[in-house]
Amino acid sequence: MKFVALVYLEDEKLRAVPDSECMACGNGFRESGLLVAAEALQPVDTASTVRVRNGRVMVTDGPFAETKEQLAGFYLIDARDLNEAIQVASKIPPAREGSVEVRPVRELTP
């Protein structure tokens, strides 16, 4: 079952965990067959939010919502169940400085 682990950090803590530590964590997950994909994201001030209303495209600079913590990256993992996904997420280094939200991936139906 696929789960996404969304990594959230406050702006001042974005560099609190070395990239090399996150890369080593991802490589370990990959070697154990848990990792599907993982990426770090640029800071929230580089974001654009896109909405389509009545066929009209509207683009706003910045994130969808103003929050103290921002989405800093994600790990897409393949775990047996939610419990295993939570155990995996607890090993993601930025969990020490921010939070990691674990959500099941929803399969789209035709």
N, CA, C and O atoms as a GROMACS GRO file, in nm:
protein
  440
    1MET      N    1   0.085  -0.117   0.000
    1MET     CA    2   0.000   0.000   0.000
    1MET      C    3   0.090   0.124   0.000
    1MET      O    4   0.189   0.129   0.073
    2LYS      N    5   0.055   0.222  -0.081
    2LYS     CA    6   0.138   0.343  -0.090
    2LYS      C    7   0.089   0.448   0.009
    2LYS      O    8  -0.031   0.467   0.030
    3PHE      N    9   0.187   0.517   0.068
    3PHE     CA   10   0.163   0.628   0.160
    3PHE      C   11   0.257   0.740   0.122
    3PHE      O   12   0.368   0.717   0.076
    4VAL      N   13   0.211   0.862   0.142
    4VAL     CA   14   0.300   0.977   0.126
    4VAL      C   15   0.330   1.031   0.265
    4VAL      O   16   0.241   1.046   0.349
    5ALA      N   17   0.456   1.059   0.288
    5ALA     CA   18   0.500   1.120   0.413
    5ALA      C   19   0.540   1.264   0.379
    5ALA      O   20   0.644   1.287   0.317
    6LEU      N   21   0.457   1.358   0.419
    6LEU     CA   22   0.478   1.499   0.389
    6LEU      C   23   0.558   1.563   0.502
    6LEU      O   24   0.518   1.559   0.618
    7VAL      N   25   0.671   1.623   0.467
    7VAL     CA   26   0.761   1.681   0.566
    7VAL      C   27   0.732   1.830   0.578
    7VAL      O   28   0.737   1.904   0.479
    8TYR      N   29   0.701   1.874   0.700
    8TYR     CA   30   0.673   2.016   0.727
    8TYR      C   31   0.776   2.071   0.824
    8TYR      O   32   0.808   2.009   0.925
    9LEU      N   33   0.827   2.190   0.792
    9LEU     CA   34   0.924   2.258   0.877
    9LEU      C   35   0.894   2.407   0.880
    9LEU      O   36   0.839   2.463   0.786
   10GLU      N   37   0.931   2.471   0.990
   10GLU     CA   38   0.926   2.617   0.996
   10GLU      C   39   1.039   2.671   0.910
   10GLU      O   40   1.142   2.605   0.893
   11ASP      N   41   1.019   2.790   0.855
   11ASP     CA   42   1.114   2.850   0.762
   11ASP      C   43   1.256   2.851   0.818
   11ASP      O   44   1.351   2.816   0.747
   12GLU      N   45   1.272   2.890   0.943
   12GLU     CA   46   1.406   2.900   1.000
   12GLU      C   47   1.471   2.764   1.026
   12GLU      O   48   1.589   2.759   1.059
   13LYS      N   49   1.396   2.656   1.014
   13LYS     CA   50   1.452   2.522   1.037
   13LYS      C   51   1.473   2.443   0.908
   13LYS      O   52   1.507   2.325   0.912
   14LEU      N   53   1.453   2.508   0.793
   14LEU     CA   54   1.467   2.437   0.665
   14LEU      C   55   1.607   2.376   0.646
   14LEU      O   56   1.620   2.274   0.580
   15ARG      N   57   1.708   2.437   0.703
   15ARG     CA   58   1.846   2.387   0.688
   15ARG      C   59   1.897   2.321   0.816
   15ARG      O   60   2.016   2.296   0.829
   16ALA      N   61   1.809   2.293   0.911
   16ALA     CA   62   1.850   2.236   1.039
   16ALA      C   63   1.901   2.093   1.025
   16ALA      O   64   1.985   2.049   1.104
   17VAL      N   65   1.852   2.021   0.927
   17VAL     CA   66   1.895   1.883   0.903
   17VAL      C   67   1.975   1.883   0.773
   17VAL      O   68   1.925   1.928   0.670
   18PRO      N   69   2.099   1.834   0.775
   18PRO     CA   70   2.181   1.833   0.654
   18PRO      C   71   2.118   1.750   0.541
   18PRO      O   72   2.060   1.644   0.564
   19ASP      N   73   2.130   1.801   0.418
   19ASP     CA   74   2.079   1.729   0.302
   19ASP      C   75   2.137   1.588   0.295
   19ASP      O   76   2.068   1.494   0.257
   20SER      N   77   2.263   1.574   0.333
   20SER     CA   78   2.328   1.442   0.326
   20SER      C   79   2.258   1.341   0.416
   20SER      O   80   2.250   1.223   0.381
   21GLU      N   81   2.206   1.385   0.529
   21GLU     CA   82   2.134   1.296   0.620
   21GLU      C   83   2.001   1.251   0.558
   21GLU      O   84   1.963   1.135   0.568
   22CYS      N   85   1.932   1.345   0.493
   22CYS     CA   86   1.805   1.311   0.426
   22CYS      C   87   1.830   1.217   0.308
   22CYS      O   88   1.752   1.124   0.285
   23MET      N   89   1.938   1.241   0.234
   23MET     CA   90   1.972   1.154   0.121
   23MET      C   91   2.005   1.014   0.170
   23MET      O   92   1.963   0.916   0.109
   24ALA      N   93   2.080   1.004   0.279
   24ALA     CA   94   2.115   0.872   0.334
   24ALA      C   95   1.990   0.799   0.381
   24ALA      O   96   1.978   0.678   0.362
   25CYS      N   97   1.897   0.871   0.441
   25CYS     CA   98   1.770   0.811   0.485
   25CYS      C   99   1.693   0.757   0.364
   25CYS      O  100   1.647   0.642   0.367
   26GLY      N  101   1.680   0.837   0.261
   26GLY     CA  102   1.610   0.794   0.140
   26GLY      C  103   1.677   0.674   0.075
   26GLY      O  104   1.610   0.582   0.030
   27ASN      N  105   1.810   0.676   0.070
   27ASN     CA  106   1.883   0.563   0.012
   27ASN      C  107   1.859   0.436   0.092
   27ASN      O  108   1.846   0.328   0.034
   28GLY      N  109   1.854   0.448   0.224
   28GLY     CA  110   1.825   0.332   0.309
   28GLY      C  111   1.685   0.277   0.283
   28GLY      O  112   1.666   0.156   0.275
   29PHE      N  113   1.587   0.367   0.271
   29PHE     CA  114   1.450   0.325   0.240
   29PHE      C  115   1.446   0.257   0.103
   29PHE      O  116   1.377   0.157   0.085
   30ARG      N  117   1.520   0.313   0.006
   30ARG     CA  118   1.523   0.255  -0.129
   30ARG      C  119   1.581   0.114  -0.127
   30ARG      O  120   1.527   0.023  -0.189
   31GLU      N  121   1.692   0.097  -0.055
   31GLU     CA  122   1.758  -0.034  -0.046
   31GLU      C  123   1.668  -0.138   0.021
   31GLU      O  124   1.676  -0.257  -0.010
   32SER      N  125   1.582  -0.094   0.112
   32SER     CA  126   1.493  -0.188   0.181
   32SER      C  127   1.363  -0.211   0.104
   32SER      O  128   1.277  -0.288   0.148
   33GLY      N  129   1.348  -0.144  -0.011
   33GLY     CA  130   1.229  -0.163  -0.094
   33GLY      C  131   1.109  -0.080  -0.051
   33GLY      O  132   0.999  -0.101  -0.102
   34LEU      N  133   1.128   0.014   0.041
   34LEU     CA  134   1.017   0.095   0.090
   34LEU      C  135   0.993   0.222   0.007
   34LEU      O  136   0.880   0.268  -0.004
   35LEU      N  137   1.099   0.277  -0.051
   35LEU     CA  138   1.090   0.408  -0.116
   35LEU      C  139   1.047   0.396  -0.262
   35LEU      O  140   1.107   0.323  -0.340
   36VAL      N  141   0.942   0.471  -0.296
   36VAL     CA  142   0.899   0.483  -0.435
   36VAL      C  143   0.962   0.608  -0.495
   36VAL      O  144   1.015   0.604  -0.606
   37ALA      N  145   0.955   0.721  -0.421
   37ALA     CA  146   1.012   0.848  -0.466
   37ALA      C  147   1.028   0.939  -0.346
   37ALA      O  148   0.960   0.923  -0.245
   38ALA      N  149   1.119   1.036  -0.357
   38ALA     CA  150   1.137   1.136  -0.252
   38ALA      C  151   1.198   1.260  -0.316
   38ALA      O  152   1.284   1.249  -0.403
   39GLU      N  153   1.154   1.375  -0.272
   39GLU     CA  154   1.208   1.501  -0.323
   39GLU      C  155   1.199   1.608  -0.215
   39GLU      O  156   1.103   1.612  -0.138
   40ALA      N  157   1.299   1.693  -0.210
   40ALA     CA  158   1.293   1.815  -0.128
   40ALA      C  159   1.233   1.924  -0.216
   40ALA      O  160   1.248   1.922  -0.338
   41LEU      N  161   1.166   2.019  -0.154
   41LEU     CA  162   1.103   2.127  -0.227
   41LEU      C  163   1.175   2.259  -0.201
   41LEU      O  164   1.233   2.279  -0.094
   42GLN      N  165   1.169   2.348  -0.299
   42GLN     CA  166   1.221   2.484  -0.280
   42GLN      C  167   1.136   2.554  -0.175
   42GLN      O  168   1.024   2.511  -0.148
   43PRO      N  169   1.186   2.664  -0.115
   43PRO     CA  170   1.109   2.735  -0.013
   43PRO      C  171   0.973   2.783  -0.064
   43PRO      O  172   0.952   2.802  -0.184
   44VAL      N  173   0.883   2.803   0.029
   44VAL     CA  174   0.745   2.837  -0.002
   44VAL      C  175   0.733   2.968  -0.080
   44VAL      O  176   0.635   2.986  -0.153
   45ASP      N  177   0.829   3.059  -0.068
   45ASP     CA  178   0.818   3.185  -0.142
   45ASP      C  179   0.840   3.167  -0.292
   45ASP      O  180   0.824   3.262  -0.368
   46THR      N  181   0.876   3.045  -0.336
   46THR     CA  182   0.890   3.017  -0.479
   46THR      C  183   0.762   2.955  -0.537
   46THR      O  184   0.753   2.929  -0.657
   47ALA      N  185   0.662   2.932  -0.451
   47ALA     CA  186   0.539   2.863  -0.492
   47ALA      C  187   0.445   2.954  -0.571
   47ALA      O  188   0.447   3.076  -0.558
   48SER      N  189   0.365   2.890  -0.653
   48SER     CA  190   0.252   2.955  -0.721
   48SER      C  191   0.130   2.867  -0.696
   48SER      O  192   0.139   2.744  -0.703
   49THR      N  193   0.018   2.930  -0.668
   49THR     CA  194  -0.106   2.856  -0.647
   49THR      C  195  -0.197   2.881  -0.767
   49THR      O  196  -0.221   2.996  -0.803
   50VAL      N  197  -0.246   2.774  -0.827
   50VAL     CA  198  -0.329   2.782  -0.948
   50VAL      C  199  -0.472   2.740  -0.912
   50VAL      O  200  -0.494   2.637  -0.848
   51ARG      N  201  -0.567   2.822  -0.956
   51ARG     CA  202  -0.709   2.789  -0.939
   51ARG      C  203  -0.777   2.810  -1.074
   51ARG      O  204  -0.741   2.901  -1.149
   52VAL      N  205  -0.876   2.728  -1.103
   52VAL     CA  206  -0.958   2.747  -1.223
   52VAL      C  207  -1.102   2.764  -1.176
   52VAL      O  208  -1.157   2.675  -1.112
   53ARG      N  209  -1.162   2.877  -1.206
   53ARG     CA  210  -1.300   2.907  -1.170
   53ARG      C  211  -1.374   2.955  -1.293
   53ARG      O  212  -1.332   3.051  -1.359
   54ASN      N  213  -1.483   2.888  -1.324
   54ASN     CA  214  -1.563   2.923  -1.441
   54ASN      C  215  -1.478   2.930  -1.567
   54ASN      O  216  -1.496   3.019  -1.650
   55GLY      N  217  -1.384   2.836  -1.581
   55GLY     CA  218  -1.300   2.830  -1.699
   55GLY      C  219  -1.186   2.931  -1.701
   55GLY      O  220  -1.110   2.936  -1.798
   56ARG      N  221  -1.174   3.010  -1.598
   56ARG     CA  222  -1.070   3.114  -1.591
   56ARG      C  223  -0.958   3.068  -1.498
   56ARG      O  224  -0.983   3.026  -1.385
   57VAL      N  225  -0.834   3.077  -1.546
   57VAL     CA  226  -0.718   3.038  -1.467
   57VAL      C  227  -0.669   3.159  -1.387
   57VAL      O  228  -0.647   3.267  -1.441
   58MET      N  229  -0.653   3.137  -1.257
   58MET     CA  230  -0.600   3.242  -1.169
   58MET      C  231  -0.475   3.188  -1.101
   58MET      O  232  -0.476   3.077  -1.048
   59VAL      N  233  -0.368   3.266  -1.103
   59VAL     CA  234  -0.242   3.227  -1.042
   59VAL      C  235  -0.208   3.328  -0.934
   59VAL      O  236  -0.210   3.449  -0.957
   60THR      N  237  -0.176   3.277  -0.815
   60THR     CA  238  -0.137   3.361  -0.703
   60THR      C  239   0.003   3.322  -0.661
   60THR      O  240   0.033   3.203  -0.649
   61ASP      N  241   0.089   3.420  -0.639
   61ASP     CA  242   0.222   3.391  -0.588
   61ASP      C  243   0.210   3.343  -0.445
   61ASP      O  244   0.131   3.396  -0.366
   62GLY      N  245   0.287   3.241  -0.412
   62GLY     CA  246   0.289   3.192  -0.275
   62GLY      C  247   0.206   3.067  -0.257
   62GLY      O  248   0.145   3.017  -0.352
   63PRO      N  249   0.205   3.017  -0.136
   63PRO     CA  250   0.136   2.891  -0.105
   63PRO      C  251  -0.014   2.908  -0.097
   63PRO      O  252  -0.065   3.020  -0.093
   64PHE      N  253  -0.084   2.796  -0.095
   64PHE     CA  254  -0.230   2.796  -0.083
   64PHE      C  255  -0.274   2.857   0.049
   64PHE      O  256  -0.369   2.935   0.052
   65ALA      N  257  -0.206   2.822   0.157
   65ALA     CA  258  -0.244   2.870   0.290
   65ALA      C  259  -0.123   2.926   0.363
   65ALA      O  260  -0.012   2.875   0.348
   66GLU      N  261  -0.144   3.028   0.440
   66GLU     CA  262  -0.037   3.084   0.523
   66GLU      C  263  -0.032   3.004   0.653
   66GLU      O  264  -0.128   3.004   0.730
   67THR      N  265   0.078   2.938   0.676
   67THR     CA  266   0.094   2.860   0.799
   67THR      C  267   0.234   2.881   0.853
   67THR      O  268   0.323   2.928   0.782
   68LYS      N  269   0.254   2.846   0.978
   68LYS     CA  270   0.385   2.859   1.041
   68LYS      C  271   0.483   2.760   0.979
   68LYS      O  272   0.597   2.795   0.948
   69GLU      N  273   0.438   2.635   0.961
   69GLU     CA  274   0.522   2.533   0.898
   69GLU      C  275   0.488   2.526   0.750
   69GLU      O  276   0.374   2.548   0.710
   70GLN      N  277   0.588   2.495   0.669
   70GLN     CA  278   0.566   2.483   0.526
   70GLN      C  279   0.606   2.345   0.477
   70GLN      O  280   0.689   2.278   0.538
   71LEU      N  281   0.545   2.304   0.368
   71LEU     CA  282   0.578   2.175   0.307
   71LEU      C  283   0.718   2.184   0.251
   71LEU      O  284   0.745   2.265   0.162
   72ALA      N  285   0.809   2.102   0.305
   72ALA     CA  286   0.950   2.109   0.268
   72ALA      C  287   0.990   1.995   0.174
   72ALA      O  288   1.092   2.005   0.106
   73GLY      N  289   0.911   1.888   0.170
   73GLY     CA  290   0.945   1.775   0.085
   73GLY      C  291   0.852   1.659   0.113
   73GLY      O  292   0.761   1.668   0.195
   74PHE      N  293   0.877   1.548   0.042
   74PHE     CA  294   0.792   1.431   0.061
   74PHE      C  295   0.870   1.303   0.034
   74PHE      O  296   0.971   1.303  -0.037
   75TYR      N  297   0.821   1.196   0.092
   75TYR     CA  298   0.868   1.060   0.065
   75TYR      C  299   0.745   0.980   0.027
   75TYR      O  300   0.647   0.978   0.102
   76LEU      N  301   0.747   0.916  -0.088
   76LEU     CA  302   0.640   0.825  -0.128
   76LEU      C  303   0.689   0.685  -0.097
   76LEU      O  304   0.788   0.638  -0.153
   77ILE      N  305   0.620   0.618  -0.006
   77ILE     CA  306   0.667   0.488   0.040
   77ILE      C  307   0.563   0.379   0.014
   77ILE      O  308   0.443   0.407   0.002
   78ASP      N  309   0.611   0.258   0.004
   78ASP     CA  310   0.526   0.141  -0.015
   78ASP      C  311   0.538   0.057   0.111
   78ASP      O  312   0.640  -0.010   0.132
   79ALA      N  313   0.436   0.060   0.195
   79ALA     CA  314   0.439  -0.009   0.325
   79ALA      C  315   0.325  -0.110   0.334
   79ALA      O  316   0.228  -0.102   0.258
   80ARG      N  317   0.337  -0.204   0.426
   80ARG     CA  318   0.232  -0.305   0.447
   80ARG      C  319   0.101  -0.241   0.491
   80ARG      O  320  -0.007  -0.277   0.444
   81ASP      N  321   0.113  -0.144   0.584
   81ASP     CA  322  -0.006  -0.083   0.642
   81ASP      C  323   0.033   0.051   0.704
   81ASP      O  324   0.149   0.092   0.698
   82LEU      N  325  -0.065   0.118   0.765
   82LEU     CA  326  -0.041   0.249   0.825
   82LEU      C  327   0.063   0.241   0.936
   82LEU      O  328   0.146   0.331   0.950
   83ASN      N  329   0.060   0.136   1.015
   83ASN     CA  330   0.158   0.123   1.124
   83ASN      C  331   0.300   0.121   1.072
   83ASN      O  332   0.388   0.188   1.127
   84GLU      N  333   0.325   0.045   0.966
   84GLU     CA  334   0.459   0.042   0.909
   84GLU      C  335   0.495   0.178   0.850
   84GLU      O  336   0.609   0.224   0.863
   85ALA      N  337   0.399   0.243   0.784
   85ALA     CA  338   0.424   0.375   0.727
   85ALA      C  339   0.461   0.476   0.835
   85ALA      O  340   0.550   0.560   0.814
   86ILE      N  341   0.396   0.469   0.950
   86ILE     CA  342   0.428   0.559   1.062
   86ILE      C  343   0.568   0.528   1.116
   86ILE      O  344   0.643   0.620   1.149
   87GLN      N  345   0.603   0.402   1.124
   87GLN     CA  346   0.737   0.365   1.169
   87GLN      C  347   0.843   0.420   1.074
   87GLN      O  348   0.946   0.471   1.117
   88VAL      N  349   0.817   0.408   0.943
   88VAL     CA  350   0.910   0.462   0.843
   88VAL      C  351   0.919   0.613   0.859
   88VAL      O  352   1.030   0.668   0.861
   89ALA      N  353   0.806   0.682   0.871
   89ALA     CA  354   0.805   0.828   0.883
   89ALA      C  355   0.881   0.875   1.007
   89ALA      O  356   0.942   0.982   1.005
   90SER      N  357   0.879   0.797   1.112
   90SER     CA  358   0.949   0.836   1.235
   90SER      C  359   1.100   0.837   1.217
   90SER      O  360   1.172   0.894   1.298
   91LYS      N  361   1.149   0.774   1.111
   91LYS     CA  362   1.293   0.769   1.083
   91LYS      C  363   1.337   0.880   0.988
   91LYS      O  364   1.457   0.894   0.963
   92ILE      N  365   1.244   0.957   0.936
   92ILE     CA  366   1.278   1.067   0.845
   92ILE      C  367   1.342   1.179   0.929
   92ILE      O  368   1.278   1.230   1.021
   93PRO      N  369   1.467   1.216   0.899
   93PRO     CA  370   1.540   1.310   0.985
   93PRO      C  371   1.468   1.441   1.020
   93PRO      O  372   1.474   1.481   1.136
   94PRO      N  373   1.400   1.510   0.928
   94PRO     CA  374   1.334   1.635   0.966
   94PRO      C  375   1.220   1.619   1.067
   94PRO      O  376   1.170   1.719   1.118
   95ALA      N  377   1.179   1.496   1.097
   95ALA     CA  378   1.076   1.476   1.200
   95ALA      C  379   1.125   1.527   1.334
   95ALA      O  380   1.045   1.560   1.422
   96ARG      N  381   1.257   1.534   1.352
   96ARG     CA  382   1.315   1.586   1.477
   96ARG      C  383   1.296   1.736   1.491
   96ARG      O  384   1.293   1.788   1.602
   97GLU      N  385   1.282   1.807   1.379
   97GLU     CA  386   1.274   1.953   1.381
   97GLU      C  387   1.135   2.006   1.347
   97GLU      O  388   1.100   2.118   1.386
   98GLY      N  389   1.055   1.927   1.276
   98GLY     CA  390   0.923   1.970   1.234
   98GLY      C  391   0.823   1.859   1.253
   98GLY      O  392   0.814   1.801   1.362
   99SER      N  393   0.748   1.828   1.149
   99SER     CA  394   0.651   1.719   1.156
   99SER      C  395   0.644   1.647   1.023
   99SER      O  396   0.681   1.702   0.919
  100VAL      N  397   0.596   1.523   1.028
  100VAL     CA  398   0.577   1.443   0.907
  100VAL      C  399   0.434   1.391   0.909
  100VAL      O  400   0.395   1.316   0.998
  101GLU      N  401   0.357   1.432   0.810
  101GLU     CA  402   0.218   1.388   0.797
  101GLU      C  403   0.216   1.264   0.708
  101GLU      O  404   0.271   1.266   0.597
  102VAL      N  405   0.153   1.157   0.754
  102VAL     CA  406   0.145   1.033   0.677
  102VAL      C  407   0.002   1.018   0.627
  102VAL      O  408  -0.093   1.023   0.704
  103ARG      N  409  -0.011   1.000   0.494
  103ARG     CA  410  -0.145   0.983   0.435
  103ARG      C  411  -0.141   0.872   0.332
  103ARG      O  412  -0.046   0.861   0.254
  104PRO      N  413  -0.246   0.788   0.332
  104PRO     CA  414  -0.254   0.686   0.228
  104PRO      C  415  -0.277   0.750   0.092
  104PRO      O  416  -0.345   0.852   0.080
  105VAL      N  417  -0.221   0.689  -0.010
  105VAL     CA  418  -0.245   0.734  -0.148
  105VAL      C  419  -0.377   0.675  -0.194
  105VAL      O  420  -0.402   0.556  -0.175
  106ARG      N  421  -0.461   0.756  -0.254
  106ARG     CA  422  -0.590   0.711  -0.303
  106ARG      C  423  -0.578   0.675  -0.450
  106ARG      O  424  -0.534   0.755  -0.533
  107GLU      N  425  -0.617   0.552  -0.482
  107GLU     CA  426  -0.618   0.508  -0.622
  107GLU      C  427  -0.734   0.575  -0.695
  107GLU      O  428  -0.847   0.575  -0.645
  108LEU      N  429  -0.707   0.631  -0.811
  108LEU     CA  430  -0.814   0.690  -0.891
  108LEU      C  431  -0.889   0.580  -0.965
  108LEU      O  432  -0.830   0.484  -1.015
  109THR      N  433  -1.020   0.594  -0.970
  109THR     CA  434  -1.102   0.497  -1.042
  109THR      C  435  -1.152   0.559  -1.171
  109THR      O  436  -1.195   0.674  -1.172
  110PRO      N  437  -1.147   0.484  -1.281
  110PRO     CA  438  -1.193   0.539  -1.410
  110PRO      C  439  -1.343   0.562  -1.414
  110PRO      O  440  -1.396   0.607  -1.515
   0.00000   0.00000   0.00000
